[in-house]
Amino acid sequence: MHNLRIPIEPYEGDLSGVADYLDGMNFQLLTQIAPYKNNNIWTALSLHGFGSNASDIFKPGFVDTKVEVDTQLQWTSLFNEPTMKPISEMISKLPCNFERIRFTKLVAGKIS
């Protein structure tokens, strides 16, 4: 077994602007996917996924939904938002390819 380390410096900047910006966004309900099904306590936004909008949180063919999903992986409009620059900078330092990157939010006072 190999012990691999990725040399990434911790981010020490202020992320309160990112948090405030995300708090004002319209997160999409995750109700079609277990274990989130029928509990209405998890929501999400997409930073990288199958569509150009942050609300494009689903993967084609993964869930039975009426939502149309693009088949091409791409950065959403959220990635280029100036307020999200610290997140973009952190992600750009990761030496890997991405499928989906989402921000998820749990309703206050709930546990999963």
C-alpha positions as CSV (number, residue, x, y, z in Angstrom):
1,M,0.0,0.0,0.0
2,H,1.3,3.4,-1.0
3,N,0.9,6.5,1.2
4,L,0.3,9.3,-1.2
5,R,0.3,12.9,-0.2
6,I,-0.8,15.9,-2.2
7,P,1.2,19.0,-1.2
8,I,-1.5,21.6,-0.9
9,E,-1.1,24.6,1.3
10,P,-4.2,25.3,3.5
11,Y,-6.3,28.3,2.5
12,E,-5.9,31.0,5.1
13,G,-8.0,33.8,3.5
14,D,-11.4,35.0,4.5
15,L,-14.2,32.9,3.1
16,S,-17.0,34.9,4.7
17,G,-17.9,36.6,1.4
18,V,-18.2,33.1,-0.2
19,A,-20.4,31.9,2.6
20,D,-22.6,35.0,2.5
21,Y,-22.9,34.7,-1.3
22,L,-23.9,31.1,-1.1
23,D,-26.4,31.8,1.6
24,G,-28.3,34.0,-0.8
25,M,-28.4,31.4,-3.6
26,N,-31.4,29.3,-4.4
27,F,-30.2,25.8,-3.5
28,Q,-32.1,22.9,-5.2
29,L,-33.8,20.3,-3.2
30,L,-32.2,16.8,-3.2
31,T,-35.3,14.6,-2.9
32,Q,-34.8,12.1,-5.7
33,I,-31.7,10.4,-4.3
34,A,-31.4,8.1,-1.3
35,P,-30.6,8.8,1.5
36,Y,-32.1,12.2,0.9
37,K,-35.3,10.9,-0.5
38,N,-38.5,12.2,1.1
39,N,-36.8,14.1,4.0
40,N,-36.6,17.5,2.3
41,I,-33.6,18.6,4.5
42,W,-30.7,18.6,1.9
43,T,-30.3,21.1,-0.8
44,A,-27.4,21.6,-3.3
45,L,-25.8,23.9,-5.9
46,S,-23.4,22.8,-8.6
47,L,-20.0,24.3,-9.2
48,H,-19.0,21.6,-11.8
49,G,-21.6,19.3,-13.3
50,F,-23.9,18.4,-16.2
51,G,-25.1,21.8,-17.1
52,S,-24.1,25.5,-17.1
53,N,-26.4,26.6,-14.3
54,A,-25.6,26.2,-10.6
55,S,-29.1,24.6,-10.3
56,D,-28.0,21.8,-12.6
57,I,-27.3,19.3,-9.7
58,F,-28.3,16.0,-11.3
59,K,-26.4,13.5,-13.4
60,P,-27.9,12.1,-16.6
61,G,-29.6,8.8,-16.2
62,F,-28.9,8.7,-12.4
63,V,-32.3,9.6,-11.1
64,D,-35.8,9.4,-12.5
65,T,-36.6,13.1,-12.8
66,K,-38.4,15.3,-15.3
67,V,-35.4,17.8,-15.1
68,E,-33.5,17.8,-18.4
69,V,-29.8,17.3,-17.8
70,D,-26.9,18.1,-20.1
71,T,-24.6,15.2,-21.0
72,Q,-21.5,17.3,-21.0
73,L,-19.5,18.0,-17.8
74,Q,-18.7,21.7,-17.4
75,W,-18.1,24.5,-15.0
76,T,-21.3,26.2,-14.0
77,S,-21.8,30.0,-13.9
78,L,-21.0,29.9,-10.2
79,F,-17.4,29.0,-11.0
80,N,-16.8,32.3,-12.7
81,E,-18.6,34.5,-10.2
82,P,-16.0,37.0,-8.8
83,T,-17.1,36.2,-5.2
84,M,-16.3,32.6,-5.7
85,K,-12.7,33.3,-6.8
86,P,-11.2,31.8,-3.5
87,I,-13.0,28.5,-4.3
88,S,-11.8,28.5,-7.9
89,E,-8.2,29.1,-6.8
90,M,-8.4,26.2,-4.3
91,I,-9.8,23.8,-6.8
92,S,-7.3,24.8,-9.5
93,K,-4.5,23.5,-7.1
94,L,-5.9,20.0,-7.0
95,P,-4.1,17.7,-9.4
96,C,-7.1,15.7,-10.5
97,N,-10.1,15.6,-12.9
98,F,-13.5,16.3,-11.6
99,E,-17.0,14.9,-12.3
100,R,-19.4,16.9,-10.1
101,I,-18.5,19.4,-7.4
102,R,-21.5,20.5,-5.4
103,F,-22.1,22.6,-2.3
104,T,-24.7,20.9,-0.1
105,K,-26.7,22.4,2.7
106,L,-28.5,20.7,5.6
107,V,-31.5,22.4,7.2
108,A,-30.6,24.0,10.5
109,G,-31.1,21.8,13.5
110,K,-31.3,18.6,11.4
111,I,-28.9,15.7,11.4
112,S,-28.3,13.2,8.5
